Amino acid sequence: MAKKLKLNLKGFEDVRTSHKVRDELRKRAKKVAAAAGGEAKGFKVTDLVLERNRAAVSVLATGHALNSNRKHHSLIRALDAGRD
């Protein structure tokens, strides 16, 4: 007979919105941005503050980096840099 599993939804929410998770995401995003060329090339890391139900970070490509990313997929190629 299978046991019922009760999920702690409040616990999931606490983890998704925690500062530790946001800090870890920010750290990884900075590594990805640096591998793609860094802020000198136009890659910037920003917190998505409007995402209240989860910790979220974005790597933005501005100016020349935007066009370069479209052509060469710089951010996708740099994703492995965000691994630990």
PyMOL commands that set and color helices and strands:
alter all, ss='L'
color gray80, all
select helices_A, chain A and resi 9-16+19-36+38-41+64-72+74-77+79-82
alter helices_A, ss='H'
color red, helices_A
select strands_A, chain A and resi 43-47+57-61
alter strands_A, ss='S'
color yellow, strands_A
deselect
rebuild
show_as cartoon
